[in-house]
């Protein structure tokens, strides 16, 4: 039968007890990790969020009643123990913070018994993720997940303190707002009071934080939940957390400065990692041409090289056709991989096809000086030599080429270099390579919508020197936008905002919005802009992604307390789910029969 805590008060968490407490009587409480009965003496590993402490039960110390309780202890029982701290009588356990001490129990209370858990509560669990997510409340007891969530809390606390010192005000913005469908799909919330009308859950506080700048609050921040109804992957969730900020009377350098110092503080205080400032900056165009990505991983080389001019007159039609269609031919050098088996090269070809490639051309350069190539018979010796020279190829290297439209070539080779790096284990999680990517295109053309759409959002300021191109060559206009990238993952992004009416009106015109459309969607912001708006800019971090990288995890699910799976469902609560008919009637909603999706992690 479970007991109560009456008369007891916890004095220490498990790992708060140390050698300096030897001889003291302390009270600890937690979960039984494991129990070992050695006949006359029982060893129990007690666990709480801080770690593990070894407890010793001997009948002479806890008396017969207490010893009988100790004999009953099983994994995940919740207990309170009073005892005296001693130096460990057996061998010191260097793997535990408390490995040089133990607690000799004088009193024990069983506060709660436990059924046998469906999986062991242990670090680096091999249990399938579906089962762990179904019993997430048990999964969250595992020390590695607890460390991640403690780290997440520390990052949020340090961020709040840093930004407060920098003059930022923490201000909350609404969760129920108006749908502005320009980007990802909104999550909609029906209104009972306004039948047939819907709120939207915010994809970001973007418009409200700009209104706060109009209202004179100067520097705002918020650690806020956001929602996007989009397909998921390892670093996405339908609900996620942003560390969001906006600043008035600033330009790009001001936003970058405060954020570099924030990152420097977080990495020093949380990980004891020094971040050298200033962080490298790279224009979008350079990032794409060198790495095939707007979020390049700088932990390894294997940069793209444009060989279009070298092969423009060759006899290999794959290359020349791509060039005649306005595309390019580019390659990467997988240094030292010239002896890669053909089977593995074929696997890379299949991988490339998944990103739109029709195939991959290659030259495998053996250590003995002989070359194997998929296209050498179509080129002269001089052309091959010039191509290898441009690629800085040497004996033992593997040269891989893609030929197509630029967008496809970048996507193929950008992902291919990452795949090779993964296969060769070049992605060192102990290394942190930061990069600012700047000067993004302001617009991109959507074939589906047959119009230009905003690369970031419709309120991003064009670079002043490109404003004249909005009428003649909108695709060439660069934005005053910036992303902060860490190890090939975008952890945050922002921009300088448009604050001049004539620029905003021109932007809407280029996006294909009539004045009526613009006011229908964003009228409350545009009206506010009539009453004096300061120059302003901002940035938002994905807190989940940032902590994922700091914790050296591969998925943001490992740094979120209660995550969803790929189909945006919760395996623990079985959400989303049907609701009572009465609730639907109150909302004026009728649900048609739809096929149930298959749940995937």
LINVEN-V627158 format. One record per residue. N is the residue number from 1. OMEGA is omega in degrees with one decimal (999 if undefined). Layout:
((N OMEGA) (N OMEGA))
This chain:
((1 -177.4) (2 179.3) (3 179.3) (4 179.0) (5 -173.3) (6 179.8) (7 179.5) (8 174.3) (9 -179.6) (10 179.6) (11 -176.6) (12 160.3) (13 -170.9) (14 -175.0) (15 170.9) (16 175.4) (17 -177.6) (18 -178.9) (19 -178.9) (20 178.4) (21 -178.8) (22 -178.1) (23 -178.9) (24 172.2) (25 -177.5) (26 176.1) (27 179.0) (28 -178.6) (29 178.9) (30 -176.5) (31 177.0) (32 175.7) (33 174.0) (34 -179.2) (35 -178.5) (36 179.9) (37 -177.4) (38 179.6) (39 -177.8) (40 176.5) (41 -177.8) (42 176.3) (43 178.4) (44 170.7) (45 -179.7) (46 -174.1) (47 164.0) (48 -172.9) (49 -178.3) (50 -178.0) (51 -171.0) (52 174.6) (53 178.3) (54 177.6) (55 176.2) (56 174.7) (57 171.2) (58 -174.4) (59 -179.3) (60 -178.6) (61 -174.8) (62 -179.4) (63 -171.6) (64 -177.6) (65 180.0) (66 179.8) (67 177.5) (68 175.6) (69 -179.3) (70 178.8) (71 -178.6) (72 -170.2) (73 178.1) (74 179.1) (75 176.2) (76 167.3) (77 176.5) (78 -174.7) (79 169.7) (80 -176.9) (81 170.2) (82 -179.3) (83 -178.7) (84 -179.6) (85 179.8) (86 169.2) (87 -176.3) (88 -177.2) (89 178.3) (90 -179.3) (91 176.8) (92 177.9) (93 -176.7) (94 -179.0) (95 -179.9) (96 174.4) (97 -179.5) (98 -173.0) (99 -179.3) (100 178.8) (101 172.6) (102 -179.1) (103 177.2) (104 -171.8) (105 171.4) (106 178.2) (107 176.9) (108 173.4) (109 174.8) (110 -176.7) (111 -179.6) (112 175.2) (113 -176.9) (114 166.3) (115 175.6) (116 -178.1) (117 -179.8) (118 176.2) (119 -179.6) (120 175.8) (121 -173.8) (122 177.0) (123 176.3) (124 -176.2) (125 176.1) (126 178.8) (127 179.2) (128 -175.6) (129 180.0) (130 -179.5) (131 -179.2) (132 179.8) (133 175.8) (134 178.2) (135 -173.1) (136 179.2) (137 173.6) (138 179.1) (139 -178.1) (140 174.5) (141 -177.8) (142 -175.3) (143 -177.4) (144 177.2) (145 178.1) (146 176.9) (147 -179.8) (148 -177.8) (149 173.7) (150 176.7) (151 179.8) (152 178.5) (153 -179.4) (154 178.1) (155 -179.5) (156 -178.7) (157 179.4) (158 179.3) (159 178.5) (160 -177.3) (161 -178.7) (162 -176.2) (163 176.1) (164 178.5) (165 -179.7) (166 176.2) (167 177.8) (168 174.6) (169 176.8) (170 -176.1) (171 -179.7) (172 176.1) (173 -170.6) (174 171.2) (175 178.3) (176 -174.4) (177 -177.3) (178 177.1) (179 176.1) (180 -169.7) (181 175.8) (182 -175.4) (183 179.6) (184 178.9) (185 177.3) (186 161.6) (187 -175.2) (188 179.6) (189 -178.2) (190 178.9) (191 175.8) (192 -175.2) (193 179.9) (194 -173.6) (195 178.6) (196 179.0) (197 -173.5) (198 163.3) (199 168.6) (200 170.9) (201 -170.5) (202 170.2) (203 172.5) (204 176.7) (205 -168.1) (206 -173.9) (207 -178.2) (208 -179.8) (209 173.7) (210 175.9) (211 177.4) (212 174.9) (213 175.7) (214 -177.1) (215 171.8) (216 -177.0) (217 163.7) (218 177.2) (219 -177.8) (220 166.6) (221 180.0) (222 169.9) (223 -159.4) (224 174.3) (225 176.8) (226 -170.6) (227 175.4) (228 -179.5) (229 -176.6) (230 178.9) (231 -172.6) (232 172.3) (233 -171.3) (234 -176.3) (235 177.0) (236 173.9) (237 178.4) (238 172.0) (239 -173.9) (240 -174.8) (241 176.0) (242 163.5) (243 -164.4) (244 178.8) (245 175.3) (246 -176.2) (247 177.0) (248 176.8) (249 -178.1) (250 171.5) (251 -173.2) (252 -174.5) (253 -179.1) (254 179.4) (255 -179.7) (256 -178.7) (257 -176.0) (258 -178.7) (259 174.4) (260 179.9) (261 175.0) (262 179.8) (263 178.9) (264 -179.7) (265 -178.2) (266 -175.8) (267 177.7) (268 -174.0) (269 -176.9) (270 -173.1) (271 -172.9) (272 177.2) (273 178.6) (274 174.2) (275 -178.9) (276 178.7) (277 -0.7) (278 175.3) (279 -179.6) (280 173.5) (281 -179.6) (282 176.2) (283 -179.9) (284 -176.9) (285 179.0) (286 179.8) (287 -179.5) (288 -175.7) (289 -178.9) (290 -172.2) (291 179.7) (292 -175.3) (293 174.0) (294 173.5) (295 -171.5) (296 173.9) (297 -175.6) (298 -178.4) (299 178.4) (300 -176.1) (301 179.4) (302 -177.6) (303 177.7) (304 173.6) (305 178.6) (306 -179.1) (307 -175.0) (308 -177.3) (309 -178.8) (310 -173.1) (311 -171.8) (312 -179.0) (313 -174.6) (314 -178.0) (315 -178.4) (316 -170.6) (317 178.8) (318 179.3) (319 -173.0) (320 177.3) (321 178.3) (322 -178.8) (323 -179.4) (324 177.7) (325 177.6) (326 -179.8) (327 -179.0) (328 173.5) (329 -178.5) (330 -177.2) (331 171.3) (332 -179.2) (333 174.5) (334 -172.7) (335 175.3) (336 -176.3) (337 -177.6) (338 179.0) (339 177.8) (340 180.0) (341 -178.5) (342 -179.5) (343 -180.0) (344 175.9) (345 177.6) (346 178.3) (347 176.7) (348 176.6) (349 178.8) (350 178.1) (351 -179.2) (352 179.5) (353 177.6) (354 179.1) (355 172.7) (356 179.6) (357 173.4) (358 179.4) (359 176.4) (360 171.4) (361 -177.9) (362 169.9) (363 177.0) (364 -174.7) (365 -177.0) (366 178.7) (367 -177.9) (368 176.2) (369 177.2) (370 -178.6) (371 171.7) (372 -176.4) (373 178.5) (374 -174.4) (375 -173.5) (376 -177.9) (377 179.8) (378 -175.4) (379 177.3) (380 177.7) (381 -179.6) (382 179.0) (383 178.6) (384 -179.6) (385 179.7) (386 179.9) (387 179.0) (388 179.8) (389 178.8) (390 -178.6) (391 -177.1) (392 -179.0) (393 177.1) (394 -178.8) (395 179.5) (396 -178.0) (397 174.5) (398 -179.0) (399 -176.8) (400 -173.5) (401 172.3) (402 -179.1) (403 -178.6) (404 171.4) (405 -177.0) (406 -176.8) (407 -179.8) (408 179.9) (409 179.0) (410 -177.4) (411 -178.9) (412 -174.8) (413 176.8) (414 178.5) (415 -179.9) (416 179.8) (417 177.2) (418 179.4) (419 178.0) (420 178.6) (421 176.7) (422 -178.5) (423 -178.0) (424 178.4) (425 178.6) (426 -174.0) (427 -176.4) (428 -177.8) (429 177.6) (430 -177.0) (431 -178.5) (432 -179.1) (433 -179.9) (434 177.5) (435 166.7) (436 171.4) (437 -172.0) (438 173.6) (439 175.6) (440 168.7) (441 177.9) (442 -172.3) (443 168.5) (444 -175.5) (445 177.5) (446 177.7) (447 -178.7) (448 -178.4) (449 179.9) (450 177.7) (451 173.6) (452 173.6) (453 -178.6) (454 177.3) (455 176.7) (456 174.0) (457 -171.1) (458 -175.9) (459 179.6) (460 -176.4) (461 170.7) (462 171.7) (463 -171.8) (464 -177.4) (465 180.0) (466 -175.0) (467 -177.4) (468 -178.3) (469 -178.2) (470 -179.4) (471 -169.9) (472 -177.2) (473 -174.3) (474 -178.9) (475 -179.0) (476 -176.9) (477 177.4) (478 -179.4) (479 171.4) (480 -176.8) (481 -175.2) (482 173.1) (483 171.5) (484 -173.4) (485 176.4) (486 176.5) (487 175.6) (488 177.2) (489 174.2) (490 179.2) (491 178.8) (492 178.9) (493 179.1) (494 -177.6) (495 164.1) (496 -175.2) (497 172.3) (498 177.1) (499 179.4) (500 -173.7) (501 -174.9) (502 177.8) (503 -179.7) (504 178.6) (505 177.9) (506 178.9) (507 179.2) (508 179.1) (509 -180.0) (510 179.4) (511 177.1) (512 177.7) (513 168.1) (514 178.1) (515 179.8) (516 178.3) (517 -177.8) (518 -178.7) (519 177.4) (520 -177.9) (521 -169.4) (522 -172.7) (523 -176.9) (524 177.4) (525 -177.7) (526 176.5) (527 178.1) (528 -177.7) (529 178.8) (530 -170.2) (531 175.1) (532 -177.9) (533 -179.6) (534 167.5) (535 -176.9) (536 -177.2) (537 -179.3) (538 -179.5) (539 174.6) (540 173.9) (541 163.6) (542 -177.4) (543 -178.5) (544 -179.4) (545 -179.3) (546 -178.6) (547 176.3) (548 -179.2) (549 178.6) (550 -179.6) (551 178.7) (552 176.7) (553 -179.4) (554 -176.8) (555 177.0) (556 176.8) (557 -178.0) (558 176.9) (559 177.3) (560 -175.0) (561 -175.5) (562 -175.7) (563 171.5) (564 175.3) (565 -168.6) (566 179.0) (567 176.7) (568 177.0) (569 177.0) (570 -176.4) (571 -178.1) (572 -176.1) (573 -177.1) (574 174.3) (575 0.5) (576 -177.4) (577 179.4) (578 176.0) (579 -178.7) (580 179.7) (581 -179.6) (582 179.2) (583 179.7) (584 179.7) (585 179.4) (586 -177.9) (587 -178.5) (588 -176.2) (589 173.2) (590 -175.9) (591 175.9) (592 179.4) (593 178.6) (594 -179.0) (595 179.4) (596 177.2) (597 174.6) (598 -178.0) (599 177.1) (600 170.6) (601 999))
